[in-house]
Every structure is written in C-alpha cells, then in structure tokens.
C-alpha cells in the first residue's frame, strides 16, 4: 500500500475454452482492476462453438482486447480426427464475428502434421483464416494429447504422433507462406 498497487502489464486467460465461464472471468478481472494497476491487454482463448454476438459483447464488457480462436482446421476430416465436434462453417462464422468485433487482435490457432493432412491443406487453412480477418495466426504440430486422458476420453487412440519428416515439410511450407 505504501508504494501503490502493483502494475500488471497483460493478462492471458487460456487453457481450453474459458469463455464458457465468462461471467466468473469478468468478476475476476473486475477484482484485478480494483486491486492492481492493469496497464496492458487482456487476451482470452475461445472455441468456435462458444462464439456468438452475445459472447463478443460480453468480451468487450470485460475489456478483453485480444482473442485467440482454436480453429485447428477448416477441413471436416481433420476436425473429426482430433475430436472436434463442429463443422468448418462454425469456425468460419466465429472467426468472422471476432474479426468484425473491434478487437485489437484476433488470433486463429491451427494444427499441422495431422494424419493425411498435406502441406497444401494447412496453407489453405491459414489463407482462409487471413481472408476471414484473423490478423495473427498460430500453427503448431499435432502433439501427444491423443495419449492423455483427454485423448482417451475423445477416443483418439488411432491418432499417432506424425513423423519428423512430415512435421518439417509442413513447417517449411508454413514458413515459406508467411514469408510471401
């Protein structure tokens, strides 16, 4: 108290789909603002099935400025493979809503090196996200989540870690696309 509240330069709320608990998150953020000097951005992760006009409004009400959408893929076979239960059109609608929602930044997350996915597939996904208004893209290779309890719950036993050659090929294609 003698030197004032501590400065917080950013808040990142992630780990799945925190927008499912947006009311509670808004309460926590209000308390953070009461007790600290919040000077930076607030970012939150969300899922395509959790985004609608009401969610966009509530995110603004909570002073969220950066949003990260877990698209993963616009290809239905890839979504099914990783246990995502939404159609690509849901991800497209969510991304458009967020991109037109007045946020400082809208990120779209994608997985690459999925079984049977080509380098062209991931590039098409990234290009589609940019076309829909994402101003930041994150791409990461499939990793070992199929072998976790979540993977077991989603019955992803047939999903295997891609070989290093495939990961390198996809990574190279992504890097070249970004450079262009």
N, C-alpha and C positions, 0 to 999 in steps of 0.2 A: 504493500500500500504506500510506502514512503516514496517509491520511485514511479508509481503508476502501474497500470495493467501491462502485462507482457504483450508484445506485438506478435501477432500471428499473420504470416505473410501468404499463406494459402491453406486451403482445406480440400482434401480429396476424399470422397466418400465412395468406396467401391466394395468389391468382394461379392459379386453376384448381381442381384437386382435390388439395390437399396430403395429404389423408387416405390417398391411395394410397401415400405414403411415411411412414406414421405411425411406424414403427419408427425411422427416421432422425430424424424430428422429435422424438420422445421423447428420443433421445440428445442432440440439440442443446439441448433445453430443460433437461435434466439438467445439462449443462455451463454453461448460462446461470445456473442456480441456484447452481452451485459457485463461479462467478467474480463474480457480481453479486448485488445485493440486489433480488430481484424482489418488488415490493410490490403489484402490480396483477394484473389479469385476463389470461388467455391466451385469445385467440379464434382460431378456425380456420374456414376455409371448407371445405365439402364438397359432394358431389353426391348426389342421391337414390340412385344405383346403388351408392354406396360405404357406405351406412349399414345396419348390422345390429346385433344385440345385442353382438357382439364389438367392433365399432367404438365403440359407446357406452362399453363397459367400458374399452377402450384409451384413449379420450379422457379419461376420468376418471383412469386410471392416470397419464396425462401431465399431470394437473392443469389440463386445459382447462376453463374455466368458461363461455365464450361460444361458441356455434356459429352459423354462418351457412350455410344450406342454399340452394343455387342451384336453386330450383324452376322459375323462369322462367314457367311456365304450368301450369294443370291441364287445359288443352284439348289433346287429341291432335294436332289440326291445327296448332296453334301450335308444339308441340314438334317436330313433323316439319319444319315450315318453317325452324326455326333449327338443324336438325341434331341435336337431342337424341334419343337412341335409347332412351328409356324411356317407359313408359306412365304416365299420371297416377296410377294406383294405386301405383306405386313411389314417387313423390314424396309421396303421402299417407301411406304406411306409414313412410317415412323421417322425415317431419315429426312424426308421432305418437310414434315411438320417441325422437326427440330431445326433444320436449316433455315426455314422461314420464320422461326420463332424468336429471332432477335438475340440469340446468344452470341457471346464474343467468339466462341469456337465450338464447333461440332465435330467430334472425332467419330470415326467408324472403325471398329475392330474387325479383323478378318483372320481366319486360319488358312495356312497354306501347307502344302505337302500332305494333304488328305489322300487316302487311298483312291486311286483312279482319277485324281484331280491333275490337270495339266497346268503347265506354267501359263498357258493362254487363258485358262479358266480363272486363275487368281488375278491376272492382269485385267480381264473383263470385269471382274468384281470390283476392283479398285477404280477402274474407269467409270463404272456405273455409279459408285458412291460419290465420286468427284462431280459427275454430271448432276446428281441429285442435291448437291450443295454441301457435302462434307468438306471442311477446309483443313482437316487433319485426318490422316489415315494411319492405322496401326496394323501391322501384319506380323503374325508370329506362327511358327510351325506347330503342328499338332504335337502335343507333348503327352506325358504319361497319364493324363487324367482318366483315360479308359480303364486303367488298372487300379483306380482308387475306389472307395466305397460309393462315390457318386457315379463313377463309370459302371460299377456293378449294378447299382440301382437303375440306371438307364439301359442296362443290358447291352453294353458296348463291348462285350467280350471279343467280338470279331475285329475290332479296330486295333491295328498294330502300329507301333511307332514306325514312321517312314524311315527308309534308309538314308544315310548321309548324302548319297549322290542325288536323290530326289530333292532333299532339302536345299542342297547347294544350287541345283538347277533352278528351283523356284526363287530362291533368294537372289540369284543373279538376274533373273528376269524382272523381279520387282525392282531391284536397284537400277537396272537399265531403264525401266519405265519411268521411275522417279526422276532420273537424270534428264530424260527427254522433256 
